[in-house]
Amino acid sequence: MKRIASFLFFCLFSSSLWAQAPAPYGPVPSERQLAWQDLEYYAFVHFNMNTFSDMEWGYGNESPKLFNPTQLDCRQWARIAKKAGMKGIILTAKHHDGFCLWPSEYTEHSVKSSPWKNGQGDVLQELREACDEYGLEMGVYLSPWDRNHPDYGKPEYLTYFRNQLRELLTQYGDIFEVWFDGANGGDGYYGGANEERKIDRKTYYDWENTYKIVRDLQPMAVLFSDAGPDVRWVGTEEGFANKTNWSLLRRDEAWPGWPRYLELRSGHEDGTHWLPAEVNTSTRPGWYYHESEDHKVKTLPELLNIYYHSIGRNGTFLLNFPVDTRGLIHEEDSARVIQLAEQIKKDFANNLAVNNKVEASQVRNGEVTYAADKVNDNDPETYWATDDGVTSASLTIDLGEPTFINRFLVQEYIPLGQRVKSFTLEGLQNGSWKTIAEEATIGYKRILRFPDIEVSKVRFTVTEAKACPLISNLELYRAPKVLSEPRILRNKEGVVEIISPDLDARVYYTTNGQEPTAASKPYTKAFNFAKKGTIKAIIIDAQTGKSSPVASVDFDISRADWKLLQPKGKAKEVNAIWDGKASTQWGVEDVDFPAEWIVDLGKSYRLKGLTYLPDQSRYAAGIVSNYEVYVSEDGKNWGTVVAEGEFSNIRNNPIAQQINFNPKSGRFVKFVATKITDGQDGVKAAELGVITE
């Protein structure tokens, strides 16, 4: 009888608690989305035909015989990814050029027609085995666009595309993510047609039924594209999400290749579906390996910024390795990601919120189940909650004594939805509350960085939420200092300025290309350097002895005498294209194409190249995608073109472009924009330059 009474009491008590539990609010994540979000950080590997053709986007006419890695080792990829703290690897199984890294039954344009392993190799199988050995998840990138296939743009191609998708999803074990690129349609080889083919990106692939193939064959795999349906692109390849980042999107409005991609950086507060952001960027300027970029691997400070602006802003971090022609992750890239892993461990080594008392301004029904201490109990399944209708409340952590902090981490309990619209962080100093930060959304995880501040208490306040906030985790840290490299700028007149982000440290530099040290010349003020040469600079903290990465800039001839003859514009504005600052730009609207830029260099030089940096502003415009270059001694007789081509993928990856050509003497240079991205009617540039012998 007592057992029955106890059981009835337990049932009534459990029922009471269940009735008090917060209800889900808005769209919520699926099981596969939650599993994916927990991965946080994983690798992209761009390795394919482009690696051997030294291109970013191949045309599809490349011979399979070009593909011949000499030391391909997927175990090396997996070993480095594991050591870097990554949880998986996504491989470009087929890029836009159509070459397949597996012996597809449906085409000869694959590894089976290459000299690698006498046509008997399978990169996907080798990666599967490597991922299994190192305990990593495996994902696949399959380009919807195929510049090689003769049927692309026709209904028949869809059957081919789906057959290859089935191969990837049935022959290589469990797949955690299927990656569909938004680049679709344009110039290509197309079996020898050599033409431009346009498709309706929204309807051509019959995405609804294409997605069903993945659901049937790999039910736990998330589907990535601009529109998901599980994971969305973050709208930029620069490596950040916006501070406001909703894991929600009005999904039915979007599709792969969606032109309103800027909205993907923040998501939609009124989104109809759970569609969190994946932040993808590369260790280098490009996605594929180019020997010319061996010295352009992102520095530790740059990678740290990306980490805090991706995972730290409610996204996941997909970091690309441009595997080299050997078939290996290059030593520079490997060293940098290992540095990042070591620094992240240091940043989050000591959680100062653990074992400290936490108080809440309000607790849901006064129940211990939702008490303040649930945010630092190291259990992701518990959370602090307020009563329904209470959408502004605070948590206060007592650190016991004045303590330095510079990191704050907070997480919502997302299985019940994303709720917080804004929050503040304050610290108690000498009895007064000081504002540390005022921020926007949280979601799965939000991490704030700020200068060292000594406080005895920390107060986190949800200032606005859609529904009662559910906070599952809160952490505090004091991360060690990491010095960012200085910026080296040279204006039109040849005056060099070196800018240090750390005012407490000294800058040292060299002008002869040698590595700077504490024994080099200290930078005190701007100086003249109006010649061709290399300037290198370093920041050294006198207190700790730590130094920043070395900044290095190769300068060509001075631009003091340069004039822009066409298109015409105001002198002050025109100077923006050779002021040495990527943040400034100049251009003209309503121009006829092809649009010409003609530069008078002031005197004749032996020229061998031209450089172009597109508009670097957030809402960039007038980006040149196709070009021609001419050189003239008198600005009237231009002769034949010295260079022409395409800046592949420049819209999504607007990095500095270098055009090389056979040396030619001339005083005048004509840069012709034959085509621009997104159908814009103007041309812009952040910087224009030349390369001399």
C-alpha positions as CSV (number, residue, x, y, z in Angstrom):
1,M,0.0,0.0,0.0
2,K,2.9,2.4,0.9
3,R,4.5,1.6,-2.5
4,I,1.4,2.4,-4.4
5,A,1.0,5.7,-2.5
6,S,4.6,6.6,-3.1
7,F,4.2,5.8,-6.8
8,L,1.0,7.9,-7.0
9,F,2.8,10.8,-5.3
10,F,5.8,10.5,-7.7
11,C,3.4,10.5,-10.7
12,L,1.6,13.6,-9.4
13,F,4.9,15.3,-8.6
14,S,6.3,14.5,-12.0
15,S,3.1,15.7,-13.7
16,S,3.3,18.9,-11.8
17,L,6.9,19.6,-12.9
18,W,6.1,18.6,-16.5
19,A,3.2,21.1,-16.5
20,Q,5.6,23.8,-15.4
21,A,8.2,23.1,-18.1
22,P,8.5,25.8,-20.8
23,A,6.9,25.0,-24.1
24,P,8.9,25.1,-27.3
25,Y,8.8,28.6,-28.9
26,G,8.9,29.0,-32.7
27,P,10.9,26.7,-35.0
28,V,13.1,24.2,-33.1
29,P,16.0,22.0,-34.3
30,S,15.7,18.4,-35.5
31,E,17.8,15.6,-34.0
32,R,20.2,15.8,-37.0
33,Q,20.6,19.5,-36.6
34,L,21.4,19.2,-32.9
35,A,24.0,16.6,-33.6
36,W,25.6,18.8,-36.3
37,Q,25.6,21.9,-34.1
38,D,27.5,20.0,-31.4
39,L,30.3,19.3,-33.8
40,E,31.1,23.1,-33.9
41,Y,34.3,22.9,-35.9
42,Y,35.3,20.7,-38.8
43,A,37.4,20.8,-42.0
44,F,36.7,21.5,-45.6
45,V,39.1,20.0,-48.1
46,H,39.3,21.5,-51.6
47,F,41.3,19.0,-53.6
48,N,40.4,18.2,-57.2
49,M,41.3,19.0,-60.8
50,N,41.8,22.7,-59.9
51,T,44.7,21.7,-57.7
52,F,46.6,20.6,-60.7
53,S,45.4,23.3,-63.2
54,D,46.2,26.1,-60.7
55,M,42.6,27.4,-61.0
56,E,39.7,28.1,-58.7
57,W,37.0,27.2,-61.2
58,G,37.9,24.9,-63.9
59,Y,36.1,25.1,-67.3
60,G,35.5,21.3,-67.5
61,N,37.9,20.8,-70.5
62,E,40.8,19.7,-68.3
63,S,42.3,16.3,-69.1
64,P,42.0,13.6,-66.4
65,K,45.7,13.0,-67.0
66,L,46.4,16.2,-65.1
67,F,45.2,14.6,-61.8
68,N,48.3,12.8,-60.4
69,P,49.1,13.5,-56.7
70,T,52.5,12.1,-55.8
71,Q,52.0,11.5,-52.0
72,L,48.2,11.5,-51.4
73,D,47.6,10.7,-47.8
74,C,44.1,11.1,-46.4
75,R,45.4,9.9,-43.1
76,Q,47.6,13.0,-42.9
77,W,44.5,15.1,-43.5
78,A,42.6,13.3,-40.7
79,R,45.6,13.4,-38.3
80,I,45.9,17.1,-38.7
81,A,42.2,17.7,-38.4
82,K,42.0,15.7,-35.2
83,K,45.0,17.5,-33.7
84,A,43.4,20.8,-34.6
85,G,40.3,19.9,-32.6
86,M,38.1,19.4,-35.7
87,K,35.3,16.9,-35.6
88,G,34.9,16.0,-39.3
89,I,36.0,16.5,-42.9
90,I,34.0,17.5,-45.9
91,L,35.6,16.8,-49.3
92,T,35.0,18.3,-52.7
93,A,34.0,15.0,-54.4
94,K,33.1,16.9,-57.6
95,H,33.6,20.6,-58.2
96,H,32.2,22.7,-61.0
97,D,34.6,21.3,-63.6
98,G,32.9,17.9,-63.2
99,F,35.9,15.8,-62.3
100,C,35.0,13.0,-59.8
101,L,37.4,11.9,-57.0
102,W,35.7,8.5,-57.0
103,P,35.4,6.0,-59.9
104,S,31.9,7.0,-60.8
105,E,29.9,4.5,-63.0
106,Y,28.3,7.3,-64.9
107,T,31.3,9.2,-66.4
108,E,34.9,8.7,-67.6
109,H,35.8,12.1,-66.3
110,S,37.1,10.8,-63.0
111,V,40.1,9.3,-61.2
112,K,39.6,6.1,-63.1
113,S,40.9,7.9,-66.2
114,S,43.8,9.5,-64.4
115,P,47.4,8.2,-64.0
116,W,47.0,8.2,-60.2
117,K,47.3,4.6,-59.1
118,N,46.9,3.6,-62.7
119,G,43.2,4.6,-62.6
120,Q,42.5,2.2,-59.7
121,G,42.3,4.9,-57.0
122,D,39.4,6.2,-55.0
123,V,40.0,9.3,-52.8
124,L,36.6,9.0,-51.2
125,Q,37.3,5.5,-50.0
126,E,40.7,6.5,-48.6
127,L,39.1,9.4,-46.8
128,R,36.4,7.1,-45.3
129,E,39.1,4.8,-43.9
130,A,41.1,7.8,-42.5
131,C,38.1,9.3,-40.8
132,D,37.2,6.0,-39.3
133,E,40.7,5.6,-38.0
134,Y,40.8,9.0,-36.3
135,G,37.2,9.1,-35.1
136,L,36.0,11.9,-37.5
137,E,32.7,12.4,-39.3
138,M,32.8,12.5,-43.1
139,G,30.9,14.8,-45.4
140,V,30.7,15.3,-49.2
141,Y,30.6,18.3,-51.5
142,L,28.9,17.6,-54.8
143,S,28.6,20.5,-57.2
144,P,25.2,20.8,-58.8
145,W,26.9,22.8,-61.6
146,D,29.0,20.6,-64.0
147,R,31.0,22.5,-66.7
148,N,32.1,19.3,-68.3
149,H,28.9,17.3,-68.8
150,P,27.2,17.7,-72.2
151,D,23.7,17.5,-70.8
152,Y,24.1,20.2,-68.2
153,G,21.1,22.6,-68.4
154,K,18.9,19.8,-69.9
155,P,16.5,17.5,-68.0
156,E,18.8,14.6,-68.7
157,Y,21.5,16.0,-66.5
158,L,19.3,15.8,-63.4
159,T,19.3,12.0,-63.7
160,Y,23.1,12.0,-63.9
161,F,23.5,14.3,-60.9
162,R,21.2,12.2,-58.8
163,N,22.9,9.0,-59.8
164,Q,26.2,10.4,-58.6
165,L,24.5,11.6,-55.4
166,R,23.3,8.0,-54.8
167,E,26.8,6.7,-55.3
168,L,28.3,9.0,-52.7
169,L,25.5,8.2,-50.2
170,T,25.6,4.4,-50.5
171,Q,29.3,3.5,-51.0
172,Y,31.1,5.4,-48.3
173,G,29.4,4.8,-45.0
174,D,27.7,7.4,-42.8
175,I,27.7,10.9,-44.1
176,F,27.2,13.8,-41.7
177,E,26.7,16.6,-44.2
178,V,25.9,17.0,-47.9
179,W,27.2,20.3,-49.3
180,F,25.5,21.9,-52.3
181,D,27.2,25.0,-53.8
182,G,25.1,28.0,-54.9
183,A,27.2,28.6,-58.0
184,N,25.1,27.3,-60.9
185,G,25.2,27.9,-64.6
186,G,27.5,29.9,-66.9
187,D,30.4,29.4,-69.3
188,G,31.7,25.9,-69.7
189,Y,33.1,23.2,-71.9
190,Y,29.9,21.1,-71.8
191,G,31.2,18.2,-73.8
192,G,32.8,20.4,-76.4
193,A,30.0,22.9,-76.9
194,N,32.0,25.7,-75.2
195,E,29.1,27.9,-74.5
196,E,27.2,29.6,-71.7
197,R,24.2,27.8,-70.3
198,K,21.7,29.4,-68.0
199,I,19.4,27.6,-65.7
200,D,16.6,28.5,-63.3
201,R,18.5,27.9,-60.0
202,K,15.2,27.8,-58.1
203,T,13.5,25.0,-60.2
204,Y,16.1,23.2,-62.4
205,Y,17.3,20.7,-59.8
206,D,13.8,19.9,-58.5
207,W,15.4,20.3,-55.1
208,E,12.5,18.8,-53.1
209,N,12.9,15.4,-54.8
210,T,16.7,15.7,-54.8
211,Y,16.7,16.2,-51.1
212,K,14.5,13.1,-50.6
213,I,17.4,11.0,-51.9
214,V,19.5,12.2,-49.0
215,R,16.7,11.8,-46.5
216,D,16.2,8.2,-47.7
217,L,19.8,7.1,-47.9
218,Q,21.4,9.2,-45.1
219,P,18.7,10.3,-42.7
220,M,21.1,11.8,-40.2
221,A,23.0,13.9,-42.8
222,V,22.3,17.6,-42.8
223,L,21.7,19.3,-46.1
224,F,23.7,22.5,-46.7
225,S,22.9,25.2,-49.2
226,D,21.9,28.9,-49.2
227,A,18.4,27.6,-48.2
228,G,19.4,24.5,-46.3
229,P,17.1,22.8,-45.7
230,D,19.1,21.9,-42.6
231,V,22.1,24.3,-42.6
232,R,22.5,27.6,-44.4
233,W,25.4,29.4,-45.8
234,V,26.3,32.5,-43.8
235,G,26.3,34.7,-46.9
236,T,30.1,35.5,-47.0
237,E,33.3,33.5,-47.4
238,E,35.3,36.0,-45.2
239,G,34.7,34.0,-42.0
240,F,32.1,35.7,-39.9
241,A,28.4,35.9,-39.0
242,N,26.8,39.1,-37.9
243,K,26.4,39.9,-34.2
244,T,22.7,39.4,-34.7
245,N,22.5,35.8,-35.9
246,W,19.2,34.0,-35.8
247,S,19.2,30.2,-36.4
248,L,15.9,30.9,-38.3
249,L,15.1,31.7,-41.9
250,R,12.1,32.2,-44.0
251,R,13.2,29.1,-45.9
252,D,10.6,29.0,-48.6
253,E,11.9,32.3,-49.9
254,A,15.4,31.0,-50.5
255,W,17.2,28.4,-52.8
256,P,20.8,27.5,-53.7
257,G,22.2,30.6,-55.4
258,W,19.7,32.9,-53.7
259,P,20.5,36.5,-54.7
260,R,19.6,38.0,-51.3
261,Y,22.6,36.2,-49.7
262,L,23.4,39.2,-47.4
263,E,20.4,38.3,-45.4
264,L,22.0,35.0,-44.6
265,R,24.5,36.7,-42.3
266,S,21.9,37.4,-39.7
267,G,19.0,35.0,-40.6
268,H,15.4,36.1,-40.0
269,E,14.0,36.9,-36.6
270,D,10.6,35.9,-38.0
271,G,12.0,32.8,-39.7
272,T,9.6,29.9,-40.4
273,H,12.2,27.1,-40.1
274,W,15.2,26.3,-38.0
275,L,18.2,26.9,-40.3
276,P,21.4,27.7,-38.5
277,A,24.5,29.2,-40.1
278,E,27.7,27.5,-41.2
279,V,30.7,29.9,-41.5
280,N,33.0,28.7,-44.2
281,T,36.4,30.2,-45.1
282,S,39.8,29.0,-46.2
283,T,43.3,29.0,-44.6
284,R,44.4,31.0,-47.6
285,P,42.9,33.6,-49.9
286,G,41.8,30.9,-52.4
287,W,39.9,27.6,-51.9
288,Y,42.3,25.6,-54.0
289,Y,46.1,25.3,-53.6
290,H,48.3,27.8,-55.4
291,E,52.0,27.9,-54.7
292,S,51.9,31.6,-55.0
293,E,49.8,31.7,-51.8
294,D,52.2,29.7,-49.6
295,H,53.1,33.0,-47.8
296,K,49.4,34.1,-47.5
297,V,48.2,31.5,-45.0
298,K,46.0,33.2,-42.4
299,T,47.8,34.2,-39.2
300,L,46.9,33.0,-35.7
301,P,45.2,36.3,-34.9
302,E,43.2,36.1,-38.1
303,L,42.1,32.6,-37.4
304,L,41.2,33.5,-33.8
305,N,39.0,36.3,-35.1
306,I,37.2,33.9,-37.4
307,Y,36.8,31.4,-34.5
308,Y,35.2,34.1,-32.3
309,H,33.1,35.4,-35.2
310,S,31.8,32.0,-36.2
311,I,31.4,29.7,-33.2
312,G,31.3,32.8,-31.0
313,R,28.4,34.2,-33.0
314,N,26.0,31.2,-33.1
315,G,27.5,29.4,-36.1
316,T,29.7,26.5,-36.9
317,F,33.2,26.9,-38.2
318,L,34.1,25.1,-41.5
319,L,37.8,25.8,-42.2
320,N,39.1,24.8,-45.6
321,F,42.5,23.2,-46.3
322,P,43.7,23.7,-49.9
323,V,45.5,20.4,-50.2
324,D,48.5,20.7,-52.4
325,T,49.7,18.9,-55.6
326,R,51.4,16.2,-53.5
327,G,48.0,15.4,-52.0
328,L,49.0,16.7,-48.5
329,I,48.0,19.6,-46.3
330,H,50.8,22.1,-46.7
331,E,53.2,22.5,-43.8
332,E,52.2,26.2,-43.4
333,D,48.5,25.5,-43.1
334,S,49.1,22.6,-40.7
335,A,51.3,24.7,-38.4
336,R,48.7,27.5,-38.3
337,V,45.7,25.3,-37.4
338,I,47.7,23.6,-34.7
339,Q,48.6,27.0,-33.3
340,L,44.9,27.9,-33.3
341,A,44.0,24.7,-31.4
342,E,46.7,25.4,-28.8
343,Q,45.5,29.0,-28.4
344,I,41.9,28.0,-28.0
345,K,42.9,25.6,-25.3
346,K,44.7,28.4,-23.5
347,D,41.8,30.8,-23.9
348,F,39.3,28.4,-22.3
349,A,41.6,26.6,-19.9
350,N,40.1,28.0,-16.6
351,N,36.4,28.6,-16.3
352,L,36.1,31.2,-13.6
353,A,32.4,30.8,-13.2
354,V,32.7,27.2,-12.0
355,N,31.9,26.6,-8.3
356,N,30.8,30.2,-7.8
357,K,27.4,31.3,-6.5
358,V,24.9,32.4,-9.1
359,E,21.7,34.4,-8.3
360,A,18.8,35.1,-10.5
361,S,16.4,38.0,-10.5
362,Q,13.6,35.5,-11.2
363,V,13.2,31.7,-11.3
364,R,10.4,29.8,-13.0
365,N,7.8,29.0,-10.4
366,G,10.6,29.2,-7.8
367,E,11.5,25.6,-8.7
368,V,15.0,24.3,-8.2
369,T,14.7,22.6,-11.6
370,Y,15.1,26.0,-13.2
371,A,17.4,27.6,-10.6
372,A,20.3,30.0,-11.4
373,D,22.9,27.3,-10.6
374,K,21.9,25.3,-13.7
375,V,24.0,27.7,-15.8
376,N,27.3,26.5,-14.3
377,D,26.6,22.9,-13.4
378,N,28.4,21.6,-16.5
379,D,25.2,19.8,-17.7
380,P,23.9,20.9,-21.1
381,E,20.5,19.4,-20.5
382,T,19.7,21.7,-17.5
383,Y,18.9,25.4,-17.8
384,W,17.8,28.5,-15.9
385,A,14.3,29.7,-16.9
386,T,11.9,32.4,-15.9
387,D,8.1,32.4,-15.7
388,D,6.1,32.7,-18.9
389,G,5.7,36.4,-19.7
390,V,9.0,37.3,-18.0
391,T,11.2,38.2,-20.9
392,S,13.8,40.4,-19.1
393,A,15.8,39.0,-16.2
394,S,19.3,38.7,-14.9
395,L,21.9,36.4,-13.5
396,T,24.7,37.5,-11.2
397,I,27.9,35.5,-10.6
398,D,29.8,36.3,-7.4
399,L,33.5,35.7,-8.1
400,G,34.4,36.1,-4.4
401,E,37.2,38.6,-4.9
402,P,38.3,41.0,-7.6
403,T,39.2,38.9,-10.7
404,F,40.4,39.8,-14.2
405,I,38.2,38.5,-17.0
406,N,38.2,39.1,-20.8
407,R,35.9,36.4,-22.2
408,F,32.2,35.6,-21.6
409,L,30.4,32.5,-23.0
410,V,26.7,32.0,-22.9
411,Q,24.4,29.4,-24.4
412,E,20.6,29.1,-24.8
413,Y,18.8,25.8,-24.5
414,I,18.0,25.6,-28.2
415,P,16.0,22.3,-28.2
416,L,13.1,24.6,-27.2
417,G,13.9,27.4,-29.6
418,Q,16.0,30.5,-29.9
419,R,14.5,33.3,-27.8
420,V,17.0,36.1,-26.7
421,K,17.0,39.2,-28.8
422,S,19.4,41.3,-26.8
423,F,21.5,41.2,-23.6
424,T,24.0,43.1,-21.6
425,L,27.1,42.2,-19.5
426,E,28.2,44.2,-16.5
427,G,31.0,44.0,-14.0
428,L,31.1,45.2,-10.4
429,Q,34.1,47.4,-9.7
430,N,34.5,49.1,-6.4
431,G,30.8,48.9,-5.6
432,S,29.7,50.2,-9.0
433,W,28.4,48.3,-12.0
434,K,30.3,49.0,-15.3
435,T,28.9,48.1,-18.6
436,I,31.2,45.6,-20.4
437,A,29.0,44.8,-23.5
438,E,25.6,45.4,-25.0
439,E,24.9,42.6,-27.5
440,A,22.2,41.0,-29.6
441,T,21.3,37.3,-30.1
442,I,22.7,34.2,-28.4
443,G,21.4,30.9,-29.8
444,Y,23.6,27.8,-29.5
445,K,26.7,29.7,-28.3
446,R,27.8,33.3,-28.0
447,I,31.4,34.3,-27.0
448,L,32.4,37.8,-26.2
449,R,36.0,39.2,-26.2
450,F,36.8,42.4,-24.4
451,P,39.8,44.1,-22.8
452,D,40.9,42.8,-19.3
453,I,38.6,44.1,-16.6
454,E,38.9,43.4,-12.9
455,V,35.5,42.7,-11.3
456,S,34.2,41.0,-8.2
457,K,30.8,40.1,-9.7
458,V,29.4,39.7,-13.2
459,R,25.8,40.4,-14.2
460,F,24.2,39.0,-17.3
461,T,20.9,40.5,-18.2
462,V,18.5,39.5,-20.9
463,T,17.1,42.8,-21.9
464,E,14.6,41.5,-24.5
465,A,13.4,38.0,-25.5
466,K,10.6,36.5,-27.6
467,A,9.6,34.3,-24.7
468,C,10.9,33.4,-21.3
469,P,14.7,33.0,-21.7
470,L,16.3,29.5,-21.2
471,I,20.0,29.7,-20.4
472,S,21.9,26.4,-20.2
473,N,25.4,27.6,-19.8
474,L,27.5,30.6,-18.7
475,E,31.3,30.7,-18.5
476,L,34.0,33.3,-17.7
477,Y,37.6,33.3,-18.6
478,R,40.8,35.4,-18.7
479,A,42.5,34.4,-22.0
480,P,46.2,35.2,-22.5
481,K,47.2,38.1,-24.8
482,V,47.7,37.3,-28.5
483,L,49.4,40.1,-30.6
484,S,48.0,40.8,-34.0
485,E,50.3,41.7,-36.8
486,P,50.7,45.4,-37.7
487,R,49.3,46.9,-40.8
488,I,51.7,48.4,-43.4
489,L,50.2,51.1,-45.6
490,R,51.7,53.2,-48.4
491,N,49.9,56.2,-49.9
492,K,50.1,57.6,-53.4
493,E,53.1,59.7,-52.6
494,G,55.0,56.8,-51.3
495,V,54.7,57.6,-47.5
496,V,54.6,54.4,-45.4
497,E,52.6,54.2,-42.2
498,I,52.7,51.2,-39.8
499,I,49.6,50.8,-37.6
500,S,49.7,48.7,-34.4
501,P,46.5,47.5,-32.9
502,D,48.2,47.3,-29.5
503,L,49.3,50.7,-28.3
504,D,51.3,49.2,-25.4
505,A,53.7,47.3,-27.6
506,R,56.6,48.5,-29.8
507,V,56.8,48.1,-33.6
508,Y,60.1,47.2,-35.3
509,Y,60.6,47.1,-39.1
510,T,62.9,46.5,-42.0
511,T,63.0,47.8,-45.6
512,N,65.4,45.3,-47.1
513,G,63.2,42.2,-46.9
514,Q,64.9,40.8,-43.8
515,E,62.9,39.5,-40.8
516,P,62.5,42.2,-38.2
517,T,63.5,41.7,-34.5
518,A,63.8,43.8,-31.4
519,A,67.2,44.9,-32.8
520,S,65.6,46.3,-35.9
521,K,64.6,49.9,-36.4
522,P,61.7,51.0,-34.1
523,Y,58.8,52.6,-35.8
524,T,58.1,56.1,-34.5
525,K,56.5,57.9,-37.4
526,A,55.6,57.6,-41.1
527,F,58.5,57.6,-43.5
528,N,59.1,57.8,-47.3
529,F,59.6,54.7,-49.3
530,A,58.8,55.6,-52.9
531,K,60.6,52.7,-54.6
532,K,60.2,49.0,-55.3
533,G,60.9,46.8,-52.3
534,T,59.6,44.8,-49.3
535,I,58.8,46.2,-45.9
536,K,58.4,43.9,-42.9
537,A,57.2,44.8,-39.4
538,I,56.6,43.0,-36.1
539,I,55.0,44.0,-32.7
540,I,56.9,43.0,-29.6
541,D,55.4,43.3,-26.1
542,A,58.2,44.4,-23.8
543,Q,56.5,43.0,-20.6
544,T,56.0,39.5,-21.8
545,G,58.5,39.3,-24.7
546,K,55.8,37.9,-26.9
547,S,55.7,39.0,-30.6
548,S,53.1,39.2,-33.3
549,P,53.3,37.5,-36.6
550,V,55.5,39.3,-39.1
551,A,53.6,41.6,-41.5
552,S,55.2,41.8,-45.0
553,V,54.2,43.9,-48.0
554,D,55.8,43.9,-51.4
555,F,55.6,47.4,-52.9
556,D,56.2,48.2,-56.6
557,I,56.9,51.6,-58.1
558,S,55.5,54.8,-56.5
559,R,52.2,56.0,-57.8
560,A,52.9,59.7,-57.1
561,D,52.8,60.6,-60.8
562,W,49.9,58.4,-61.8
563,K,46.7,59.8,-63.4
564,L,43.4,58.0,-64.2
565,L,42.4,59.1,-67.6
566,Q,39.3,57.0,-68.0
567,P,36.8,56.6,-66.5
568,K,36.9,60.2,-65.3
569,G,36.2,61.3,-61.8
570,K,37.1,63.8,-59.1
571,A,40.8,63.6,-58.1
572,K,40.1,63.1,-54.4
573,E,37.9,60.2,-55.1
574,V,40.2,58.7,-57.7
575,N,43.1,58.7,-55.2
576,A,41.2,56.0,-53.3
577,I,42.3,53.3,-55.8
578,W,45.9,53.9,-55.0
579,D,46.0,55.1,-51.4
580,G,47.0,51.7,-50.1
581,K,43.8,51.2,-48.1
582,A,41.5,48.3,-48.9
583,S,38.7,50.1,-47.0
584,T,38.4,52.9,-49.6
585,Q,37.2,52.5,-53.1
586,W,36.2,54.4,-56.3
587,G,34.2,53.7,-59.3
588,V,31.6,54.9,-61.8
589,E,28.0,54.0,-62.5
590,D,26.0,53.8,-65.7
591,V,28.9,52.8,-67.9
592,D,28.8,51.0,-71.2
593,F,30.5,47.6,-71.4
594,P,33.2,46.8,-72.0
595,A,34.3,49.4,-69.4
596,E,37.8,50.8,-69.6
597,W,40.2,52.0,-66.9
598,I,43.2,53.9,-68.5
599,V,46.1,54.8,-66.2
600,D,49.0,57.2,-67.2
601,L,52.0,56.0,-65.1
602,G,53.9,59.3,-65.8
603,K,56.7,57.6,-67.6
604,S,57.5,54.3,-69.4
605,Y,58.2,51.2,-67.4
606,R,58.9,47.5,-68.3
607,L,55.6,46.0,-67.2
608,K,54.8,42.4,-66.5
609,G,51.5,42.4,-64.6
610,L,48.6,44.3,-63.1
611,T,46.9,44.0,-59.7
612,Y,43.2,44.6,-59.0
613,L,41.6,44.6,-55.5
614,P,37.8,44.7,-55.8
615,D,35.5,46.8,-53.6
616,Q,36.0,45.4,-50.0
617,S,33.0,47.1,-48.4
618,R,30.3,45.0,-46.8
619,Y,27.9,45.6,-49.7
620,A,30.4,45.5,-52.5
621,A,29.5,46.5,-56.0
622,G,31.0,46.8,-59.5
623,I,33.2,43.7,-59.1
624,V,35.0,42.8,-62.3
625,S,34.7,39.1,-63.2
626,N,36.1,39.1,-66.7
627,Y,38.9,41.3,-68.1
628,E,41.4,42.3,-70.8
629,V,44.7,44.2,-70.3
630,Y,46.5,46.4,-72.8
631,V,49.8,48.3,-72.6
632,S,50.7,51.4,-74.7
633,E,53.6,53.9,-75.0
634,D,51.4,56.8,-76.2
635,G,47.9,56.0,-74.9
636,K,46.6,55.8,-78.4
637,N,48.1,52.8,-80.1
638,W,47.2,49.8,-77.9
639,G,48.1,46.9,-80.1
640,T,47.0,43.4,-79.1
641,V,45.7,42.3,-75.7
642,V,48.5,41.3,-73.3
643,A,46.2,39.4,-70.9
644,E,42.6,38.3,-70.7
645,G,40.6,35.9,-68.5
646,E,38.2,35.4,-65.6
647,F,38.5,36.1,-61.9
648,S,36.9,32.8,-60.7
649,N,34.5,33.0,-57.7
650,I,35.4,36.6,-57.1
651,R,31.9,37.6,-56.0
652,N,32.1,35.3,-53.0
653,N,35.8,35.6,-52.5
654,P,36.7,39.2,-53.4
655,I,40.5,38.9,-52.8
656,A,43.3,40.8,-54.5
657,Q,43.8,39.5,-58.0
658,Q,47.2,39.4,-59.9
659,I,47.3,39.3,-63.7
660,N,50.6,38.3,-65.2
661,F,51.7,38.7,-68.8
662,N,54.8,38.7,-70.9
663,P,56.9,41.8,-70.2
664,K,56.1,44.9,-72.3
665,S,57.3,48.5,-72.1
666,G,54.7,51.2,-71.8
667,R,53.6,54.3,-70.0
668,F,49.8,53.7,-70.3
669,V,47.8,50.7,-69.0
670,K,44.3,49.9,-70.0
671,F,42.3,47.5,-67.8
672,V,39.0,46.5,-69.5
673,A,36.1,45.1,-67.5
674,T,34.3,42.9,-70.1
675,K,31.9,41.5,-67.4
676,I,31.0,42.2,-63.8
677,T,29.2,40.2,-61.1
678,D,25.5,40.3,-60.3
679,G,24.5,42.3,-63.4
680,Q,25.6,45.6,-61.8
681,D,25.8,48.6,-64.1
682,G,29.0,50.2,-62.7
683,V,32.6,49.3,-62.0
684,K,34.6,49.8,-58.8
685,A,38.0,49.1,-57.4
686,A,39.6,49.4,-54.0
687,E,43.1,49.3,-55.4
688,L,44.8,49.2,-58.9
689,G,48.5,48.6,-59.4
690,V,51.1,47.3,-61.8
691,I,54.0,44.9,-61.6
692,T,57.3,45.9,-63.1
693,E,60.4,44.0,-64.0
